[in-house]
Amino acid sequence: MDFLRPASWQEALAAKAEHPSAVPIAGGTDVMVEINFDHRRPAYLLDLNRVGELAEWETAGDIVRLGASVPYTRIMEHLRRELPGLALAAHTVASPQIRNRGGVGGNLGTASPAGDAHPALLAGGGEVEAVSVRGTRMIPIDDFYLGVKRNALAPDELIRAVHLRKATGPQQFSKVGTRNAMVIAVCAFGIALHPDRRTVRTGIGSAAPTPIRATAAEEFLTAALDEGGLWDNGKPVPPAVARQFADLVAAAANPIDDVRGTASYRRHALAVMARRTLGWTWEQYRGEQQEERNQPCA
């Protein structure tokens, strides 16, 4: 195994172009596990730790450009307001040591359906900035996941950043595991309210061959909120609507039985998480709306 260590982004792109099979490594929290257990033995490892720009983020208007190697710890500490769903998901990632090393780019590159960042990324919406010596392209997050541990990157492309919209409403993330820490998700769920567009987005993890959205559930809930005038009147979501939303989320999943849980348990857990996170986000939204109404007029 050869170890490539570029000192700049351009050197990294050149190395990837010359060795398309090279496996990028930054935090190493996914790749090194596979190598240590001899599940993977790439001919080349492409170490990106000297490429400092990958560990930076910036905001422009309503967009956060999150470098591929920004550690989860920094997302938790500095981007909780802009990306609340992703910050919540970051809290559930393994241990403090791993959160200090791992980043969203690694989750995307590995494309494991159990990756903790995926439900929040899908619910929040955004694009993956994929770059090669041929140029840059923006891949919508909905189109990024192609199969089990397969993504839409070309062999010579590297993930430079993820572009995410700043939250305009409450977001939540929930995860079920066999213990409280250092655990791969049995299943996970993310939800984001987008009051500016009066829409809802979701993300499901570890309950299908790829991370997915529950689009039928989103469409149902969006229509129900609109028909009931709930965005404006701030009334609670009717229990029947919450139950139907939860059932549609569970129906969107395509889980399997494995050592972490059964398919039926995953569907049940997703329904519970969907109902609870909807309740949490909607109560937060109602509270924020009430505060705005109580603000004195200028």
Sine and cosine of phi, psi and omega as CSV:
sin_phi,cos_phi,sin_psi,cos_psi,sin_omega,cos_omega
0.00,0.00,0.82,-0.57,0.03,-1.00
-0.99,-0.10,0.55,-0.83,-0.08,-1.00
-0.92,-0.40,0.91,-0.41,0.00,-1.00
-0.98,-0.19,0.74,-0.68,-0.09,-1.00
-0.72,-0.70,0.98,0.21,-0.01,-1.00
-0.92,0.39,0.50,-0.86,-0.02,-1.00
-0.99,-0.12,-0.13,0.99,-0.03,-1.00
-0.54,-0.84,0.22,-0.97,0.01,-1.00
-0.89,0.45,-0.66,0.75,0.01,-1.00
-0.90,0.43,-0.63,0.78,0.07,-1.00
-0.90,0.43,-0.61,0.79,0.02,-1.00
-0.90,0.44,-0.68,0.73,0.02,-1.00
-0.90,0.43,-0.65,0.76,0.02,-1.00
-0.90,0.44,-0.65,0.76,0.01,-1.00
-0.91,0.41,-0.64,0.77,0.02,-1.00
-0.93,0.37,-0.58,0.82,0.05,-1.00
-0.92,0.40,-0.63,0.78,0.00,-1.00
-0.96,0.27,-0.52,0.85,-0.02,-1.00
-0.78,-0.63,0.98,0.22,-0.07,-1.00
-0.85,0.52,-0.41,0.91,-0.01,-1.00
-0.99,0.12,-0.08,1.00,-0.02,-1.00
-0.88,0.48,0.72,-0.70,-0.02,-1.00
-1.00,-0.07,0.88,-0.48,0.02,-1.00
-0.92,0.39,0.57,-0.82,0.06,-1.00
-0.62,-0.79,0.74,-0.67,0.05,-1.00
-0.77,-0.63,-0.98,0.21,0.10,-0.99
-0.95,0.32,-0.59,0.81,0.03,-1.00
0.98,0.21,0.12,0.99,-0.12,-0.99
-0.95,0.30,-0.33,0.94,0.11,-0.99
-0.98,-0.19,-0.76,0.65,-0.11,-0.99
-0.89,0.46,-0.71,0.71,-0.09,-1.00
-0.93,0.38,-0.49,0.87,0.08,-1.00
-0.89,0.46,-0.72,0.69,-0.01,-1.00
-0.90,0.43,-0.63,0.77,0.01,-1.00
-0.93,0.36,-0.69,0.73,-0.03,-1.00
-0.89,0.46,-0.55,0.84,0.02,-1.00
-1.00,-0.03,0.14,0.99,0.04,-1.00
0.87,0.50,0.50,0.87,0.10,-0.99
-1.00,0.08,-0.22,0.98,-0.05,-1.00
-0.49,-0.87,0.67,-0.74,0.01,-1.00
-0.63,-0.78,0.97,0.24,-0.04,-1.00
-0.93,0.36,0.45,-0.89,0.03,-1.00
-0.94,0.34,-0.52,0.85,-0.03,-1.00
-0.69,-0.72,0.66,-0.75,0.21,-0.98
-0.94,-0.33,0.75,-0.67,-0.03,-1.00
-0.95,-0.31,0.99,-0.15,-0.05,-1.00
-0.98,0.19,0.86,-0.51,-0.05,-1.00
-0.97,-0.25,0.21,0.98,-0.11,-0.99
-0.93,0.36,-0.35,0.94,0.02,-1.00
-1.00,0.07,-0.10,0.99,0.01,-1.00
-1.00,0.02,1.00,0.01,-0.17,-0.99
-0.89,0.46,-0.52,0.85,-0.07,-1.00
-0.90,0.43,-0.38,0.93,0.00,-1.00
-0.94,0.35,-0.31,0.95,0.00,-1.00
-0.98,-0.18,0.32,0.95,-0.02,-1.00
-0.89,-0.46,0.37,-0.93,0.12,-0.99
-0.69,-0.73,0.32,-0.95,0.04,-1.00
-0.49,-0.87,0.40,-0.92,0.05,-1.00
-0.88,-0.47,0.63,-0.78,0.05,-1.00
-0.62,-0.79,0.95,-0.32,-0.06,-1.00
0.90,0.43,-0.83,-0.56,-0.03,-1.00
-0.99,-0.16,0.28,0.96,-0.06,-1.00
-0.89,-0.46,0.69,-0.72,0.19,-0.98
-0.97,-0.25,0.83,-0.56,0.09,-1.00
-0.99,-0.17,0.95,-0.30,-0.13,-0.99
-0.98,-0.22,0.92,-0.40,0.03,-1.00
-0.84,0.54,0.54,-0.84,-0.11,-0.99
-0.87,0.50,-0.45,0.89,-0.07,-1.00
-0.96,-0.28,0.21,0.98,0.06,-1.00
-0.88,0.48,0.86,-0.51,-0.06,-1.00
-0.92,0.40,0.45,-0.89,0.02,-1.00
-0.85,0.53,-0.58,0.81,0.00,-1.00
-0.85,0.52,-0.66,0.75,-0.02,-1.00
-0.95,0.32,-0.54,0.84,0.11,-0.99
-0.89,0.46,-0.71,0.71,0.02,-1.00
-0.88,0.48,-0.65,0.76,-0.12,-0.99
-0.99,0.15,-0.56,0.83,-0.20,-0.98
-0.88,-0.47,-0.25,0.97,-0.11,-0.99
-0.83,-0.56,0.39,0.92,-0.03,-1.00
-0.89,0.45,-0.59,0.80,-0.02,-1.00
-0.97,0.23,-0.68,0.73,-0.05,-1.00
-0.96,0.28,-0.62,0.79,-0.08,-1.00
-0.75,-0.66,0.91,0.41,-0.12,-0.99
-0.90,0.44,-0.60,0.80,0.01,-1.00
-0.91,0.42,-0.68,0.73,0.01,-1.00
-0.93,0.37,-0.59,0.81,0.05,-1.00
-0.90,0.44,-0.66,0.75,0.05,-1.00
-0.90,0.44,-0.68,0.74,0.04,-1.00
-0.89,0.46,-0.63,0.78,0.00,-1.00
-0.87,0.49,-0.56,0.83,0.02,-1.00
-0.88,0.48,-0.45,0.89,-0.09,-1.00
-1.00,-0.02,-0.07,1.00,-0.06,-1.00
-0.96,0.27,0.94,-0.35,0.22,-0.98
0.66,0.75,-0.85,-0.52,-0.10,-0.99
-0.88,-0.48,0.22,-0.98,0.06,-1.00
-0.82,0.57,-0.61,0.79,-0.01,-1.00
-0.89,0.46,-0.68,0.74,-0.01,-1.00
-0.95,0.30,-0.60,0.80,0.05,-1.00
-0.91,0.42,-0.45,0.89,0.05,-1.00
-0.97,0.25,-0.30,0.96,-0.05,-1.00
-0.94,-0.35,-0.70,0.71,-0.12,-0.99
-0.96,0.27,0.45,-0.89,0.02,-1.00
-0.61,-0.79,0.10,-0.99,-0.06,-1.00
-0.90,0.43,-0.58,0.81,0.00,-1.00
-0.86,0.52,-0.61,0.79,0.04,-1.00
-0.91,0.41,-0.68,0.73,0.06,-1.00
-0.86,0.51,-0.69,0.72,-0.01,-1.00
-0.92,0.39,-0.68,0.74,-0.02,-1.00
-0.90,0.43,-0.67,0.74,0.03,-1.00
-0.94,0.35,-0.60,0.80,0.04,-1.00
0.85,0.53,0.49,0.87,0.10,-1.00
-0.93,0.37,0.69,-0.72,0.03,-1.00
-0.89,0.46,-0.29,0.96,-0.01,-1.00
-1.00,-0.05,0.03,1.00,0.01,-1.00
-0.86,0.51,0.74,-0.67,-0.12,-0.99
-0.93,0.37,-0.47,0.88,-0.07,-1.00
-0.97,0.24,-0.41,0.91,-0.19,-0.98
-0.87,0.49,-0.74,0.67,0.00,-1.00
-0.86,0.52,-0.63,0.77,0.01,-1.00
-0.93,0.36,-0.61,0.79,0.03,-1.00
-0.91,0.42,-0.68,0.73,0.01,-1.00
-0.91,0.41,-0.68,0.74,-0.03,-1.00
-0.93,0.38,-0.62,0.78,-0.01,-1.00
-0.97,0.25,-0.51,0.86,-0.06,-1.00
0.99,0.14,0.46,-0.89,0.02,-1.00
0.33,-0.95,-0.17,-0.98,-0.03,-1.00
-0.67,-0.74,0.52,-0.85,0.06,-1.00
-0.99,-0.15,0.81,-0.59,0.02,-1.00
-1.00,0.03,0.96,-0.26,-0.02,-1.00
-0.96,-0.27,0.76,-0.65,-0.13,-0.99
-0.76,-0.65,0.60,-0.80,0.15,-0.99
-0.62,-0.78,0.01,-1.00,0.06,-1.00
-0.91,0.42,-0.27,0.96,0.02,-1.00
-0.99,0.16,-0.30,0.95,-0.01,-1.00
0.65,-0.76,-0.20,-0.98,-0.07,-1.00
-0.90,-0.45,0.63,-0.78,0.15,-0.99
-0.68,-0.73,0.50,-0.86,0.00,-1.00
-0.97,-0.26,0.85,-0.52,-0.04,-1.00
-0.96,-0.28,0.90,-0.44,0.07,-1.00
-0.83,0.56,0.65,-0.76,-0.06,-1.00
-0.85,0.53,-0.53,0.85,0.01,-1.00
-0.90,0.43,-0.41,0.91,-0.05,-1.00
-0.98,-0.19,0.05,1.00,-0.16,-0.99
-0.98,0.17,-0.56,0.83,-0.10,-0.99
-1.00,-0.04,0.87,-0.49,-0.10,-1.00
-0.96,-0.27,-0.42,0.91,-0.04,-1.00
-0.02,-1.00,-0.14,-0.99,-0.02,-1.00
-0.88,0.47,0.92,-0.40,-0.02,-1.00
0.82,0.57,0.57,0.82,0.08,-1.00
-0.80,-0.60,0.71,-0.70,0.01,-1.00
-0.80,-0.60,0.00,-1.00,-0.13,-0.99
-1.00,0.02,0.13,0.99,0.02,-1.00
-0.94,0.35,0.64,-0.77,0.18,-0.98
-0.97,0.26,0.36,-0.93,-0.07,-1.00
-0.84,0.55,-0.48,0.88,-0.05,-1.00
-0.99,-0.16,0.18,0.98,-0.06,-1.00
-0.99,-0.16,0.51,-0.86,0.13,-0.99
-0.83,-0.55,0.49,-0.87,0.08,-1.00
-0.99,0.14,0.85,-0.53,0.02,-1.00
-1.00,-0.09,-0.63,0.78,-0.06,-1.00
-0.27,-0.96,0.19,-0.98,0.16,-0.99
-0.86,-0.51,0.74,-0.67,0.01,-1.00
-0.98,-0.22,0.88,-0.47,-0.09,-1.00
-0.81,-0.59,0.64,-0.77,0.08,-1.00
-0.95,0.30,0.67,-0.74,0.12,-0.99
-0.88,0.48,0.60,-0.80,-0.01,-1.00
-0.89,0.46,0.71,-0.70,0.13,-0.99
-0.95,-0.31,-0.01,1.00,0.02,-1.00
-0.38,-0.93,0.03,-1.00,-0.03,-1.00
-0.89,0.45,0.52,-0.85,0.07,-1.00
-0.70,-0.71,0.49,-0.87,0.02,-1.00
-0.63,-0.78,0.36,-0.93,0.06,-1.00
-0.61,-0.79,0.66,-0.75,0.02,-1.00
-0.64,-0.77,0.57,-0.82,-0.09,-1.00
-0.62,-0.79,0.66,-0.75,0.08,-1.00
-0.93,-0.36,0.78,-0.63,0.05,-1.00
-0.66,-0.75,0.15,-0.99,-0.04,-1.00
-0.98,0.20,-0.15,0.99,0.13,-0.99
-0.42,-0.91,-0.01,-1.00,-0.15,-0.99
-0.99,0.11,-0.37,0.93,-0.06,-1.00
-0.57,-0.82,0.27,-0.96,0.03,-1.00
0.77,0.64,0.80,0.59,-0.12,-0.99
-0.65,-0.76,0.61,-0.80,0.15,-0.99
-0.99,0.13,0.67,-0.74,-0.08,-1.00
-0.89,0.46,0.72,-0.69,0.25,-0.97
-0.94,0.35,-0.67,0.74,0.17,-0.99
-0.28,-0.96,0.34,-0.94,-0.04,-1.00
-0.54,-0.84,0.40,-0.92,-0.05,-1.00
-0.56,-0.83,0.68,-0.74,0.08,-1.00
-0.80,-0.60,0.56,-0.83,0.03,-1.00
-0.64,-0.77,0.60,-0.80,0.04,-1.00
-0.66,-0.75,0.79,-0.61,0.14,-0.99
-1.00,0.02,0.71,-0.71,0.01,-1.00
-0.86,-0.51,0.98,0.18,-0.08,-1.00
-0.88,0.47,-0.47,0.88,0.01,-1.00
-0.90,0.44,-0.53,0.85,0.04,-1.00
-0.95,-0.30,-0.06,1.00,-0.04,-1.00
0.80,0.60,0.77,0.64,0.03,-1.00
-0.73,-0.69,0.22,-0.98,0.05,-1.00
-0.79,-0.62,0.66,-0.75,0.10,-0.99
-0.81,-0.59,0.47,-0.88,-0.03,-1.00
-0.74,-0.67,0.22,-0.98,0.14,-0.99
-0.52,-0.85,0.69,-0.72,0.00,-1.00
-0.87,-0.49,0.73,-0.68,0.04,-1.00
-0.84,-0.54,0.52,-0.86,0.11,-0.99
0.88,0.48,0.52,0.85,0.02,-1.00
-0.61,-0.80,0.40,0.92,0.03,-1.00
-0.20,-0.98,0.20,-0.98,0.02,-1.00
-0.86,0.50,-0.44,0.90,0.06,-1.00
-0.72,-0.70,0.29,-0.96,0.22,-0.98
-0.88,0.47,0.66,-0.76,-0.10,-1.00
-0.65,-0.76,0.28,-0.96,0.19,-0.98
-0.98,-0.18,0.48,-0.88,0.11,-0.99
-1.00,-0.08,0.98,0.20,-0.17,-0.99
-0.91,0.40,-0.61,0.79,0.02,-1.00
-0.90,0.43,-0.62,0.78,0.04,-1.00
-0.91,0.41,-0.65,0.76,0.03,-1.00
-0.88,0.48,-0.73,0.68,-0.03,-1.00
-0.90,0.44,-0.66,0.76,0.02,-1.00
-0.89,0.46,-0.75,0.66,-0.06,-1.00
-0.92,0.39,-0.65,0.76,0.03,-1.00
-0.85,0.52,-0.70,0.72,0.01,-1.00
-0.92,0.40,-0.65,0.76,-0.03,-1.00
-0.91,0.41,-0.66,0.75,0.02,-1.00
-0.90,0.43,-0.62,0.78,-0.01,-1.00
-0.94,0.33,-0.72,0.69,-0.04,-1.00
-0.90,0.43,-0.56,0.83,0.01,-1.00
-1.00,0.09,-0.02,1.00,-0.04,-1.00
0.89,0.46,0.42,0.91,-0.14,-0.99
-0.94,0.33,-0.49,0.87,0.05,-1.00
-0.86,0.51,-0.54,0.84,-0.07,-1.00
-0.99,-0.10,-0.67,0.74,-0.11,-0.99
-1.00,0.07,-0.21,0.98,0.09,-1.00
0.93,0.38,0.35,0.94,0.02,-1.00
-0.97,0.24,0.35,-0.94,0.04,-1.00
-0.90,0.43,0.44,-0.90,0.12,-0.99
-0.94,0.34,0.82,-0.58,0.00,-1.00
-0.83,0.55,0.63,-0.77,-0.01,-1.00
-0.82,0.58,-0.61,0.80,0.00,-1.00
-0.90,0.43,-0.60,0.80,0.03,-1.00
-0.92,0.39,-0.69,0.72,0.01,-1.00
-0.88,0.48,-0.66,0.75,0.01,-1.00
-0.91,0.42,-0.69,0.73,0.00,-1.00
-0.91,0.42,-0.64,0.77,0.06,-1.00
-0.86,0.51,-0.73,0.68,0.00,-1.00
-0.88,0.48,-0.67,0.74,0.01,-1.00
-0.90,0.44,-0.63,0.78,0.00,-1.00
-0.94,0.34,-0.57,0.82,0.09,-1.00
-0.89,0.46,-0.74,0.67,0.00,-1.00
-0.88,0.48,-0.62,0.78,-0.02,-1.00
-0.93,0.36,-0.41,0.91,-0.01,-1.00
-0.95,0.30,-0.38,0.93,-0.08,-1.00
-0.96,0.27,0.41,-0.91,0.08,-1.00
-0.69,-0.72,0.91,0.41,-0.15,-0.99
-0.99,0.13,0.15,-0.99,0.06,-1.00
-0.82,-0.57,0.25,-0.97,0.20,-0.98
-1.00,0.09,0.76,-0.65,0.11,-0.99
-0.52,-0.85,-0.19,-0.98,-0.10,-0.99
-0.92,0.38,-0.34,0.94,-0.04,-1.00
-1.00,-0.01,-0.39,0.92,-0.02,-1.00
0.09,-1.00,0.25,-0.97,0.02,-1.00
-1.00,0.00,0.28,-0.96,0.03,-1.00
-0.90,0.45,-0.66,0.75,-0.02,-1.00
-0.91,0.41,-0.62,0.79,0.04,-1.00
-0.91,0.42,-0.66,0.75,0.01,-1.00
-0.87,0.49,-0.69,0.72,0.02,-1.00
-0.89,0.46,-0.69,0.73,0.02,-1.00
-0.88,0.48,-0.72,0.69,-0.03,-1.00
-0.90,0.44,-0.63,0.78,0.02,-1.00
-0.88,0.47,-0.66,0.75,0.02,-1.00
-0.89,0.46,-0.68,0.74,0.02,-1.00
-0.90,0.44,-0.72,0.69,-0.01,-1.00
-0.90,0.43,-0.63,0.78,0.00,-1.00
-0.89,0.45,-0.69,0.73,0.01,-1.00
-0.91,0.41,-0.68,0.73,-0.03,-1.00
-0.93,0.36,-0.73,0.69,-0.04,-1.00
-0.92,0.38,-0.55,0.83,0.11,-0.99
-0.88,0.48,-0.70,0.71,0.02,-1.00
-0.87,0.49,-0.69,0.73,-0.01,-1.00
-0.91,0.42,-0.73,0.68,-0.04,-1.00
-0.92,0.39,-0.63,0.77,-0.05,-1.00
-0.94,0.33,-0.62,0.79,0.06,-1.00
-0.89,0.45,-0.62,0.78,0.05,-1.00
-0.91,0.42,-0.68,0.74,0.02,-1.00
-0.88,0.48,-0.69,0.72,0.00,-1.00
-0.88,0.47,-0.66,0.75,0.01,-1.00
-0.90,0.43,-0.66,0.75,0.03,-1.00
-0.91,0.41,-0.62,0.78,0.03,-1.00
-0.91,0.43,-0.64,0.77,0.00,-1.00
-0.91,0.42,-0.65,0.76,0.04,-1.00
-0.88,0.48,-0.65,0.76,0.02,-1.00
-0.90,0.44,-0.64,0.77,0.00,-1.00
-0.92,0.40,-0.51,0.86,-0.06,-1.00
-1.00,0.09,-0.12,0.99,0.01,-1.00
-0.92,0.39,0.71,-0.70,0.02,-1.00
-0.92,0.40,0.56,-0.83,0.01,-1.00
-0.94,0.34,0.59,-0.81,0.00,-1.00
-0.95,0.32,0.00,0.00,0.00,0.00
